[in-house]
Amino acid sequence: LAAMADDEERAAELKKKRTFRKFSFRGIDLDALLDLSTEQLMDILHARARRRFSRGLLLKRPVKQLKKKLVKAKKDCGPHDKPDVVKTHLRDMIIIPEMIGSIIGVHQGKVFTTVEVKADMVGMYLGQFSMTYKPVRHGRPGIGATSSSKFVPLK
């Protein structure tokens, strides 16, 4: 009986202790990723991003303004609050580690889609998370498709 009680206690402790998966981007954990310089970050990103950084991505004015607004939004919010949405048209902006935790409104041609930047998104483009078209829904009758489509209720 004592052995069974010990097993139950251990199981309860393990449930309490439950460890979460530690994030790593190409073998580098999140804390180290935030401390990387631009050159070190270039080494671990894909070729297109490396080329873009080498041509001065972070030196261009709109990118500097976006980074400045993101830093300000993060600083103005409380420790456990989400920052304000920062709107941008820069769909071709590569997500860098400093953007993690920010909320960005990415323009998709008509409206701004809010994107919460997570650590998994580093190296991707902002435009990848804001679709510019509405996916086609095949097999549904539209207005004027056939004579029977006039009986389909419009919603």
Secondary structure, 3 states (H helix, E strand, C coil): CHHHHHHHHHHHHHHHHCCCCCCEECCEEHHHHHHCCHHHHHHHCCHHHHHHHHCCHHHCHHHHHHHHHHHHHHHHCCCCCCCCEEEECCCCCECCHHHCCCEEEEECCCCEEEEECCHHHCCCEHHHHCCCCCCCCCCCCCCCCCHHHHHCCCC
